[in-house]
Amino acid sequence: MSGKEGIALERAGAFEFLAGIFLKEPSVSIVNELKVWAKEGEDAKMLSLLENVVQEDPDLTGLTQEYYDLFFVPVSGRFVPPFESAIRGAVRQDGGPTKFGSYWGDTTVKLADLYERTRFHPERLAVFEPLRQLNLPDHVGLELSFMAYLCRLEAKQLERGLSAKLIRKIQTNFLQEHLRGWLGLWVNDLERVQQSGYYLYFARQARDLCQEEAQTLLKHA
């Protein structure tokens, strides 16, 4: 495996790691895996967050409820939909409640078409079953998974000795037109609601990763 192939696979792993946070219910096993990840990466901030969560909520009952309240229950008072169309179409008021946009918009349709054209099959991913039933292609976890998929396609192209220029262009366009355009807004919306900080932390990580990736891709275009 060449250095470039390895880098592409590492990038895929980073996107998959963050996608999984939002595509699955929290569990003790997932949090334990995250703690190992944090220790190996010497991420003291993540490790401290995870240890605090486990100390205050050992069986993760509260964190599981937070997952539902933040991402699935509009009447929870903490709801912040993890969908691009809803976040882009939101009407925000200073000191007032945010009115989120509709779930199915032009962005949603364009993403469904893009996934089909690139042979990305989100229905094959391991996701929380109610989320699968929603079948909305602009969920943050699916968009991050799509970036991971593109990174793996890039690695395969390089392994075959072929150019990955087109795939990297698709990555750049996707980051610019989608993830970079709404993750910042989503993080801001999450910051306004009371929570443990678990999902806010990883939302910020996703936002920062997408910003860094877009800048790197543009620099080497």
Helices and strands as residue ranges (DSSP letters): H 3-23, H 28-40, H 44-56, H 61-71, H 84-88, H 106-117, G 122-124, H 129-134, H 140-159, H 165-174, I 175-179, H 180-191, H 198-219
